[in-house]
Amino acid sequence: MFRDLKVRGVLIFIVVLAAAYK
């Protein structure tokens, strides 16, 4: 559960960073 949550958080963080750079 915690692992899935962590992975999801990292994925969302990367997506947000990519959107900010674009």
VEXTOR-698291 format. One record per atom (N, C-alpha, C, O): residue number from 1; atom name; x, y, z. Coordinates in nm, 2 decimals. Each point is the difference from the previous one (the first is absolute). Layout:
BEGIN
 resi name   east  north     up
  NUM   CA      X      Y      Z
...
//
This chain:
BEGIN
 resi name   east  north     up
    1    N   0.08  -0.12   0.00
    1   CA  -0.08   0.12   0.00
    1    C   0.09   0.13   0.00
    1    O  -0.02   0.08  -0.08
    2    N   0.11  -0.08   0.18
    2   CA   0.09   0.12   0.01
    2    C   0.08   0.01  -0.13
    2    O   0.03   0.11  -0.05
    3    N   0.02  -0.23   0.00
    3   CA   0.09   0.01  -0.12
    3    C  -0.08   0.05  -0.12
    3    O   0.05   0.09  -0.07
    4    N  -0.17  -0.14   0.05
    4   CA  -0.09   0.05  -0.11
    4    C  -0.02   0.15   0.01
    4    O   0.01   0.08  -0.10
    5    N  -0.03  -0.03   0.23
    5   CA  -0.03   0.14   0.02
    5    C   0.12   0.08  -0.04
    5    O   0.00   0.11  -0.06
    6    N   0.12  -0.16   0.11
    6   CA   0.13   0.07  -0.03
    6    C   0.02   0.01  -0.15
    6    O   0.04   0.10  -0.05
    7    N  -0.06  -0.21  -0.02
    7   CA   0.02  -0.01  -0.15
    7    C  -0.09   0.10  -0.06
    7    O   0.04   0.08  -0.09
    8    N  -0.16  -0.07   0.13
    8   CA  -0.10   0.09  -0.06
    8    C   0.04   0.14   0.02
    8    O  -0.01   0.09  -0.08
    9    N   0.06  -0.06   0.21
    9   CA   0.04   0.14   0.03
    9    C   0.12   0.04  -0.09
    9    O   0.00   0.11  -0.05
   10    N   0.09  -0.20   0.03
   10   CA   0.12   0.03  -0.08
   10    C  -0.04   0.02  -0.14
   10    O   0.04   0.10  -0.07
   11    N  -0.13  -0.18   0.01
   11   CA  -0.05   0.02  -0.13
   11    C  -0.07   0.13  -0.02
   11    O   0.03   0.07  -0.10
   12    N  -0.12  -0.04   0.19
   12   CA  -0.07   0.13   0.00
   12    C   0.10   0.12   0.00
   12    O  -0.01   0.10  -0.07
   13    N   0.11  -0.12   0.16
   13   CA   0.10   0.11   0.02
   13    C   0.08   0.02  -0.13
   13    O   0.02   0.11  -0.04
   14    N   0.01  -0.22  -0.03
   14   CA   0.08   0.01  -0.13
   14    C  -0.09   0.07  -0.10
   14    O   0.04   0.08  -0.08
   15    N  -0.17  -0.12   0.07
   15   CA  -0.09   0.06  -0.09
   15    C  -0.02   0.15   0.02
   15    O   0.00   0.08  -0.09
   16    N  -0.01  -0.04   0.22
   16   CA  -0.01   0.14   0.03
   16    C   0.13   0.08  -0.04
   16    O  -0.01   0.11  -0.05
   17    N   0.12  -0.17   0.07
   17   CA   0.13   0.06  -0.03
   17    C   0.01   0.02  -0.15
   17    O   0.03   0.11  -0.05
   18    N  -0.07  -0.21  -0.03
   18   CA   0.00   0.00  -0.14
   18    C  -0.09   0.11  -0.05
   18    O   0.03   0.08  -0.09
   19    N  -0.15  -0.07   0.15
   19   CA  -0.10   0.10  -0.04
   19    C   0.06   0.14   0.03
   19    O  -0.02   0.10  -0.08
   20    N   0.09  -0.08   0.19
   20   CA   0.05   0.13   0.04
   20    C   0.11   0.04  -0.10
   20    O   0.01   0.12  -0.04
   21    N   0.07  -0.22   0.00
   21   CA   0.11   0.04  -0.09
   21    C  -0.05   0.03  -0.14
   21    O   0.06   0.09  -0.07
   22    N  -0.17  -0.15   0.03
   22   CA  -0.06   0.03  -0.13
   22    C  -0.09   0.13   0.01
   22    O  -0.06   0.04  -0.09
//
